[in-house]
């Protein structure tokens, strides 16, 4: 579970930061690094202004390519990660509570 779960939740958290930046700026770019944070971690793919650099690992960081950010933009970018993580947690909780758990009880 840790081998898949930790990198996946890290990726979702970092996407939240990137989403906050993309939604609050006109031309800001976000680079999400999972695993290795160095320049040797080449870009795997991009979706819009979000560039993904993924090597299998636990840690992650979202780097921003924006000259100056207002305080409001910085706040949106900062809270984007925890908000998306919390939303993902609630979605998984309700999915397991209302779909998986009754299915298991029905089978057993």
DSSP file (Angstrom, degrees, kcal/mol; ACC not computed):
  #  RESIDUE AA STRUCTURE BP1 BP2  ACC     N-H-->O    O-->H-N    N-H-->O    O-->H-N    TCO  KAPPA ALPHA  PHI   PSI    X-CA   Y-CA   Z-CA
    1    1 A X     >        0   0    0      0, 0.0     4,-3.4     0, 0.0     5,-0.3   0.000 360.0 360.0 360.0 -40.6    0.0    0.0    0.0
    2    2 A X  H  >> +     0   0    0      1,-0.2     4,-1.3     3,-0.2     5,-0.5   0.845 360.0  60.5 -67.5 -32.9    2.8    2.4    0.8
    3    3 A X  H  45S+     0   0    0      1,-0.2     4,-0.3     2,-0.1    -1,-0.2   0.856 123.4  19.9 -65.6 -34.8    4.6    1.7   -2.4
    4    4 A X  H  >5S+     0   0    0     -3,-0.2     4,-1.7     2,-0.1    -2,-0.2   0.812 124.0  54.5 -99.8 -41.4    1.7    3.0   -4.5
    5    5 A X  H  X5S+     0   0    0     -4,-3.4     4,-2.7     2,-0.2     5,-0.3   0.897 104.6  50.4 -66.2 -45.3   -0.3    5.1   -2.0
    6    6 A X  H  X5S+     0   0    0     -4,-1.3     4,-2.2    -5,-0.3     5,-0.2   0.946 114.0  42.3 -64.7 -50.1    2.5    7.5   -0.8
    7    7 A X  H  ><S+     0   0    0     -5,-0.5     4,-2.4    -4,-0.3    -1,-0.2   0.888 115.9  51.6 -63.5 -34.8    3.7    8.6   -4.3
    8    8 A X  H  X S+     0   0    0     -4,-1.7     4,-2.3     2,-0.2    -2,-0.2   0.932 111.8  44.3 -67.3 -45.3    0.1    8.8   -5.5
    9    9 A X  H  X S+     0   0    0     -4,-2.7     4,-2.2     2,-0.2    -1,-0.2   0.853 112.9  52.9 -68.7 -32.7   -1.1   11.0   -2.6
   10   10 A X  H  X S+     0   0    0     -4,-2.2     4,-2.5    -5,-0.3    -2,-0.2   0.922 109.3  49.4 -64.4 -43.5    2.1   13.1   -2.9
   11   11 A X  H  X S+     0   0    0     -4,-2.4     4,-2.3     1,-0.2    -2,-0.2   0.918 111.1  49.0 -61.3 -44.4    1.3   13.6   -6.6
   12   12 A X  H  X S+     0   0    0     -4,-2.3     4,-1.6     2,-0.2    -1,-0.2   0.903 111.3  50.3 -62.9 -41.6   -2.3   14.6   -5.9
   13   13 A X  H  X S+     0   0    0     -4,-2.2     4,-1.4     1,-0.2    -2,-0.2   0.929 111.9  46.6 -62.0 -46.2   -1.1   17.1   -3.2
   14   14 A X  H  X S+     0   0    0     -4,-2.5     4,-2.3     1,-0.2    -1,-0.2   0.846 107.1  57.5 -67.9 -33.5    1.4   18.7   -5.6
   15   15 A X  H  X S+     0   0    0     -4,-2.3     4,-2.9     1,-0.2    -1,-0.2   0.864 102.4  57.2 -62.2 -35.1   -1.2   18.9   -8.3
   16   16 A X  H  X S+     0   0    0     -4,-1.6     4,-2.0     2,-0.2    65,-0.3   0.915 107.0  46.7 -61.2 -43.5   -3.3   20.9   -5.8
   17   17 A X  H  X S+     0   0    0     -4,-1.4     4,-1.8    63,-0.3    -2,-0.2   0.935 114.5  47.5 -62.1 -45.7   -0.5   23.5   -5.5
   18   18 A X  H  X S+     0   0    0     -4,-2.3     4,-2.8     1,-0.2     5,-0.2   0.892 109.8  52.9 -63.5 -39.9    0.0   23.6   -9.3
   19   19 A X  H  X S+     0   0    0     -4,-2.9     4,-2.4     1,-0.2    -1,-0.2   0.885 106.7  53.1 -63.4 -39.2   -3.8   24.0   -9.8
   20   20 A X  H  X S+     0   0    0     -4,-2.0     4,-1.2    57,-0.2    57,-0.3   0.894 111.9  45.6 -61.5 -40.3   -3.8   26.9   -7.4
   21   21 A X  H  X S+     0   0    0     -4,-1.8     4,-1.1    56,-0.2     3,-0.2   0.937 113.7  47.5 -68.3 -47.3   -1.1   28.6   -9.4
   22   22 A X  H  < S+     0   0    0     -4,-2.8     3,-0.3     1,-0.2    -2,-0.2   0.874 113.4  48.5 -64.5 -37.5   -2.6   28.0  -12.8
   23   23 A X  H  < S+     0   0    0     -4,-2.4    -1,-0.2    -5,-0.2    -2,-0.2   0.777 115.4  43.5 -73.5 -25.8   -6.1   29.2  -11.6
   24   24 A X  H  < S+     0   0    0     -4,-1.2     2,-0.3    -3,-0.2    -1,-0.2   0.523 111.4  54.5-100.7  -5.2   -4.7   32.4  -10.1
   25   25 A X     <  -     0   0    0     -4,-1.1    44,-0.0    -3,-0.3    41,-0.0  -0.875  65.3-141.7-126.6 160.3   -2.3   33.5  -12.8
   26   26 A X  S    S+     0   0    0     -2,-0.3    -1,-0.1     1,-0.1    -4,-0.0   0.829  99.3   6.3 -87.0 -35.0   -2.5   34.1  -16.5
   27   27 A X  S    S+     0   0    0      2,-0.1     2,-0.1    22,-0.0    -5,-0.1   0.243  87.9 132.6-136.5  14.9    0.8   32.7  -17.6
   28   28 A X        -     0   0    0     -7,-0.2     2,-0.4    -6,-0.1    38,-0.2  -0.438  40.6-150.3 -69.6 143.5    2.4   31.1  -14.5
   29   29 A X  E     -A   65   0A   0     36,-1.4    36,-3.3    -2,-0.1     2,-0.4  -0.907   3.8-154.5-115.9 144.3    3.9   27.6  -15.1
   30   30 A X  E     -Ab  64  50A   0     19,-2.4    21,-3.1    -2,-0.4     2,-0.5  -0.948   1.6-161.1-118.5 138.7    4.1   24.8  -12.5
   31   31 A X  E     -Ab  63  51A   0     32,-3.1    32,-3.0    -2,-0.4     2,-0.6  -0.978   8.6-156.9-119.4 119.1    6.6   22.0  -12.5
   32   32 A X  E     -Ab  62  52A   0     19,-3.2    21,-3.2    -2,-0.5     2,-0.5  -0.856   7.4-167.8-100.0 122.6    5.8   19.0  -10.3
   33   33 A X  E     -Ab  61  53A   0     28,-3.1    28,-2.2    -2,-0.6     2,-0.5  -0.945   5.1-176.8-110.5 124.8    8.7   16.8   -9.3
   34   34 A X  E     -Ab  60  54A   0     19,-2.5    21,-2.5    -2,-0.5     2,-1.0  -0.989  67.9  -8.4-119.8 129.4    8.1   13.4   -7.7
   35   35 A X  S    S+     0   0    0     24,-2.8     2,-0.4    -2,-0.5    24,-0.1  -0.783 128.2  39.9  93.0-100.8   11.1   11.4   -6.5
   36   36 A X        -     0   0    0     -2,-1.0    -2,-0.2     1,-0.1    19,-0.1  -0.735  59.4-168.6 -90.9 128.1   14.2   13.3   -7.7
   37   37 A X        +     0   0    0     -2,-0.4    -1,-0.1    -4,-0.1    -2,-0.0   0.415  54.6 101.6 -95.2   1.4   14.1   17.1   -7.4
   38   38 A X  S >  S-     0   0    0      1,-0.1     3,-1.5     4,-0.0    -2,-0.1  -0.209  89.0-101.6 -83.9 174.5   17.2   17.7   -9.5
   39   39 A X  T 3  S+     0   0    0      1,-0.3    -1,-0.1    -2,-0.0    -3,-0.0   0.636 114.5  74.6 -69.6 -13.9   17.6   18.8  -13.1
   40   40 A X  T 3  S+     0   0    0      1,-0.1     2,-1.3     2,-0.1    -1,-0.3   0.690  74.0  89.0 -72.6 -16.1   18.4   15.2  -14.0
   41   41 A X  S <  S-     0   0    0     -3,-1.5    -1,-0.1    12,-0.1     3,-0.1  -0.698  76.8-155.3 -82.0  96.0   14.7   14.4  -13.6
   42   42 A X        -     0   0    0     -2,-1.3    12,-0.3     1,-0.1     2,-0.2  -0.264  25.1 -86.8 -75.1 158.8   13.5   15.2  -17.1
   43   43 A X        -     0   0    0     10,-0.2    10,-0.3     1,-0.2    -1,-0.1  -0.472  35.9-173.0 -68.2 128.5   10.0   16.2  -18.0
   44   44 A X        -     0   0    0      8,-2.9     2,-0.3     1,-0.4     9,-0.2   0.881  63.4 -34.1 -87.0 -46.1    7.7   13.2  -18.6
   45   45 A X  E     -C   52   0A   0      7,-1.1     7,-3.1     2,-0.0    -1,-0.4  -0.967  54.0-136.1-164.1 171.1    4.6   15.0  -19.9
   46   46 A X  E     -C   51   0A   0     -2,-0.3     2,-0.5     5,-0.2     5,-0.2  -0.990   2.7-158.9-140.4 151.0    2.7   18.2  -19.5
   47   47 A X  E >  S-C   50   0A   0      3,-2.7     3,-1.9    -2,-0.3     2,-0.3  -0.942  70.4 -53.8-127.5 106.4   -1.0   19.1  -19.2
   48   48 A X  T 3  S-     0   0    0     -2,-0.5   -19,-0.0     1,-0.3     0, 0.0  -0.470 123.8 -14.5  62.8-122.1   -1.5   22.7  -20.0
   49   49 A X  T 3  S+     0   0    0     -2,-0.3   -19,-2.4    -3,-0.1     2,-0.6   0.239 117.6  95.7 -97.2  12.6    0.8   24.8  -17.9
   50   50 A X  E <   -bC  30  47A   0     -3,-1.9    -3,-2.7   -21,-0.2     2,-0.4  -0.922  57.6-164.4-107.6 119.7    1.6   22.0  -15.5
   51   51 A X  E     -bC  31  46A   0    -21,-3.1   -19,-3.2    -2,-0.6     2,-0.5  -0.874   7.8-147.8-106.2 133.2    4.8   20.0  -16.3
   52   52 A X  E     +bC  32  45A   0     -7,-3.1    -8,-2.9    -2,-0.4    -7,-1.1  -0.884  17.4 179.8-109.4 128.0    5.4   16.7  -14.7
   53   53 A X  E     +b   33   0A   0    -21,-3.2   -19,-2.5    -2,-0.5     2,-0.5  -0.906  21.7 177.0-122.2  97.1    8.8   15.3  -13.8
   54   54 A X  E     +b   34   0A   0     -2,-0.5     2,-0.4   -12,-0.3   -19,-0.2  -0.916  18.6 160.3-120.0 121.7    8.1   11.9  -12.2
   55   55 A X        -     0   0    0    -21,-2.5     2,-0.2    -2,-0.5    -2,-0.1  -0.978  58.0 -89.5-125.2 141.3   10.6    9.3  -11.0
   56   56 A X  S    S+     0   0    0     -2,-0.4     2,-0.3   -21,-0.1   -21,-0.0  -0.310  79.1 114.5 -58.1 118.2    9.3    6.7   -8.6
   57   57 A X        -     0   0    0     -2,-0.2   -21,-0.1     1,-0.1    -2,-0.0  -0.976  67.3-114.5-172.3 174.7    9.7    8.1   -5.1
   58   58 A X  S    S+     0   0    0     -2,-0.3    -1,-0.1   -23,-0.1   -48,-0.1   0.865  85.4  72.9 -92.5 -41.3    8.0    9.3   -2.0
   59   59 A X        -     0   0    0    -24,-0.1   -24,-2.8   -25,-0.1     2,-0.3  -0.314  57.0-178.7 -79.6 159.5    8.9   13.0   -1.9
   60   60 A X  E     -A   34   0A   0    -26,-0.2     2,-0.3    -2,-0.0   -26,-0.2  -0.992  11.3-173.0-153.7 158.3    7.5   15.7   -4.1
   61   61 A X  E     -A   33   0A   0    -28,-2.2   -28,-3.1    -2,-0.3     2,-0.6  -0.990  16.9-143.8-151.0 148.7    7.7   19.4   -4.8
   62   62 A X  E     -A   32   0A   0     -2,-0.3     2,-0.3   -30,-0.2   -30,-0.2  -0.964  19.8-164.7-116.3 114.3    5.9   21.9   -7.0
   63   63 A X  E     -A   31   0A   0    -32,-3.0   -32,-3.1    -2,-0.6     2,-0.4  -0.785  10.0-142.0-100.4 144.1    8.2   24.6   -8.4
   64   64 A X  E     -A   30   0A   0     -2,-0.3     2,-0.7   -34,-0.2   -34,-0.2  -0.841  10.8-156.2-110.8 140.6    6.7   27.8   -9.9
   65   65 A X  E     +A   29   0A   0    -36,-3.3   -36,-1.4    -2,-0.4     2,-0.3  -0.787  53.0 118.1-111.1  84.6    7.8   29.7  -12.9
   66   66 A X        -     0   0    0     -2,-0.7     3,-0.1   -38,-0.2    -2,-0.1  -0.973  55.5-145.4-150.0 131.1    6.3   33.1  -12.2
   67   67 A X  S    S+     0   0    0     -2,-0.3     2,-0.4     1,-0.2    -1,-0.2   0.985  82.9   3.9 -64.3 -60.5    8.3   36.3  -11.7
   68   68 A X        -     0   0    0      0, 0.0     2,-0.4     0, 0.0    -1,-0.2  -0.987  64.2-163.8-132.3 138.9    6.1   38.0   -9.1
   69   69 A X        -     0   0    0     -2,-0.4     2,-0.1    -3,-0.1   -44,-0.0  -0.945  19.4-127.9-118.8 141.3    3.1   36.7   -7.2
   70   70 A X     >  -     0   0    0     -2,-0.4     4,-2.3     1,-0.1     5,-0.2  -0.345  33.6-105.7 -74.0 167.4    0.6   38.8   -5.3
   71   71 A X  H  > S+     0   0    0      1,-0.2     4,-2.4     2,-0.2     5,-0.2   0.893 122.6  53.5 -62.4 -38.6   -0.2   37.7   -1.8
   72   72 A X  H  > S+     0   0    0      2,-0.2     4,-2.4     1,-0.2    -1,-0.2   0.916 109.5  47.5 -62.7 -43.5   -3.6   36.4   -2.9
   73   73 A X  H  > S+     0   0    0      1,-0.2     4,-2.3     2,-0.2    -1,-0.2   0.895 111.6  51.0 -64.6 -39.8   -1.9   34.3   -5.6
   74   74 A X  H  X S+     0   0    0     -4,-2.3     4,-2.3     2,-0.2    -2,-0.2   0.895 110.4  49.1 -64.5 -39.9    0.6   33.0   -3.1
   75   75 A X  H  X S+     0   0    0     -4,-2.4     4,-2.7     2,-0.2     5,-0.2   0.930 111.7  48.5 -65.7 -45.1   -2.1   32.0   -0.7
   76   76 A X  H  X S+     0   0    0     -4,-2.4     4,-1.0     1,-0.2    -2,-0.2   0.905 113.8  47.1 -61.4 -41.0   -4.1   30.2   -3.3
   77   77 A X  H  X S+     0   0    0     -4,-2.3     4,-0.6   -57,-0.3   -57,-0.2   0.893 114.0  47.9 -67.2 -39.3   -1.1   28.3   -4.5
   78   78 A X  H  X S+     0   0    0     -4,-2.3     4,-0.6     1,-0.2     3,-0.5   0.918 115.8  41.1 -69.7 -44.5   -0.1   27.4   -0.9
   79   79 A X  H  X S+     0   0    0     -4,-2.7     4,-2.2     1,-0.2     5,-0.2   0.600  95.2  83.3 -83.2  -8.6   -3.5   26.2    0.2
   80   80 A X  H  X S+     0   0    0     -4,-1.0     4,-2.3    -5,-0.2   -63,-0.3   0.900  88.7  52.2 -59.5 -41.7   -4.2   24.4   -3.1
   81   81 A X  H  X S+     0   0    0     -4,-0.6     4,-2.3    -3,-0.5    -1,-0.2   0.960 112.7  41.1 -62.2 -54.8   -2.2   21.3   -2.0
   82   82 A X  H  X S+     0   0    0     -4,-0.6     4,-2.6     1,-0.2    -1,-0.2   0.871 114.6  53.5 -62.7 -35.7   -4.0   20.7    1.4
   83   83 A X  H  X S+     0   0    0     -4,-2.2     4,-2.5     2,-0.2    -1,-0.2   0.934 111.2  44.3 -65.2 -45.0   -7.4   21.5   -0.1
   84   84 A X  H  X S+     0   0    0     -4,-2.3     4,-2.6    -5,-0.2    -1,-0.2   0.888 113.3  52.5 -66.6 -37.9   -7.0   18.9   -2.9
   85   85 A X  H  X S+     0   0    0     -4,-2.3     4,-2.1    -5,-0.2    -2,-0.2   0.924 111.4  46.1 -62.1 -44.2   -5.6   16.4   -0.4
   86   86 A X  H  X S+     0   0    0     -4,-2.6     4,-2.4     2,-0.2    -2,-0.2   0.914 112.5  50.3 -65.3 -42.7   -8.6   16.9    1.9
   87   87 A X  H  X S+     0   0    0     -4,-2.5     4,-2.4     1,-0.2    -2,-0.2   0.918 110.8  49.2 -60.7 -44.2  -11.1   16.7   -1.0
   88   88 A X  H  X S+     0   0    0     -4,-2.6     4,-2.4     2,-0.2    -1,-0.2   0.882 109.6  52.9 -62.2 -39.4   -9.4   13.4   -2.2
   89   89 A X  H  X S+     0   0    0     -4,-2.1     4,-2.5     2,-0.2    -2,-0.2   0.929 110.4  46.6 -62.6 -46.5   -9.6   12.0    1.3
   90   90 A X  H  X S+     0   0    0     -4,-2.4     4,-2.6     2,-0.2     5,-0.2   0.896 111.6  51.7 -63.5 -40.6  -13.4   12.8    1.5
   91   91 A X  H  X S+     0   0    0     -4,-2.4     4,-2.3     1,-0.2    -2,-0.2   0.937 112.6  45.1 -61.9 -46.4  -14.0   11.3   -1.9
   92   92 A X  H  X S+     0   0    0     -4,-2.4     4,-2.7     2,-0.2     5,-0.3   0.900 111.7  53.4 -64.0 -40.2  -12.2    8.1   -1.0
   93   93 A X  H  X S+     0   0    0     -4,-2.5     4,-2.6     1,-0.2    -2,-0.2   0.947 113.3  41.8 -60.1 -49.6  -14.0    7.9    2.4
   94   94 A X  H  X S+     0   0    0     -4,-2.6     4,-2.5     2,-0.2     5,-0.3   0.869 113.2  54.1 -67.8 -35.6  -17.4    8.2    0.8
   95   95 A X  H  X>S+     0   0    0     -4,-2.3     4,-1.9    -5,-0.2     5,-1.5   0.942 114.8  39.4 -62.1 -47.9  -16.5    5.8   -2.0
   96   96 A X  I  <>S+     0   0    0     -4,-2.7     5,-2.7     3,-0.2     6,-0.2   0.876 117.6  50.3 -70.7 -36.1  -15.3    3.1    0.5
   97   97 A X  I  <5S+     0   0    0     -4,-2.6     5,-0.3    -5,-0.3    -2,-0.2   0.902 123.0  27.0 -68.7 -41.0  -18.2    3.7    2.9
   98   98 A X  I  <5S+     0   0    0     -4,-2.5    -2,-0.2    -5,-0.2    -1,-0.2   0.645 134.8  21.3-101.6 -16.4  -21.0    3.6    0.4
   99   99 A X  I  X5S+     0   0    0     -4,-1.9     4,-1.3    -5,-0.3    -3,-0.2   0.766 124.5  36.4-117.4 -51.5  -19.8    1.3   -2.4
  100  100 A X  I  ><S+     0   0    0     -5,-1.5     4,-2.5     2,-0.2     5,-0.2   0.945 115.7  50.2 -75.1 -48.1  -16.9   -0.9   -1.3
  101  101 A X  H  ><S+     0   0    0     -5,-2.7     4,-2.4     1,-0.2     5,-0.2   0.923 113.1  45.3 -61.1 -47.2  -18.0   -1.7    2.3
  102  102 A X  H  > S+     0   0    0     -5,-0.3     4,-2.3    -6,-0.2    -1,-0.2   0.876 112.4  53.4 -63.4 -34.1  -21.6   -2.7    1.3
  103  103 A X  H  X S+     0   0    0     -4,-1.3     4,-2.2     2,-0.2    -2,-0.2   0.916 110.2  46.2 -64.8 -42.8  -20.3   -4.8   -1.6
  104  104 A X  H  X S+     0   0    0     -4,-2.5     4,-2.6     1,-0.2    -2,-0.2   0.912 113.0  49.8 -65.8 -42.2  -18.0   -6.7    0.7
  105  105 A X  H  < S+     0   0    0     -4,-2.4    -2,-0.2     1,-0.2    -1,-0.2   0.870 110.7  50.6 -64.1 -36.0  -20.8   -7.2    3.2
  106  106 A X  H  < S+     0   0    0     -4,-2.3    -2,-0.2    -5,-0.2    -1,-0.2   0.905 112.8  45.4 -66.6 -41.7  -23.0   -8.5    0.4
  107  107 A X  H  <        0   0    0     -4,-2.2    -2,-0.2     1,-0.2    -1,-0.2   0.900 360.0 360.0 -69.9 -40.7  -20.4  -10.9   -0.8
  108  108 A X     <        0   0    0     -4,-2.6    -1,-0.2    -5,-0.2    -2,-0.2   0.485 360.0 360.0 -81.1 360.0  -19.5  -12.2    2.7
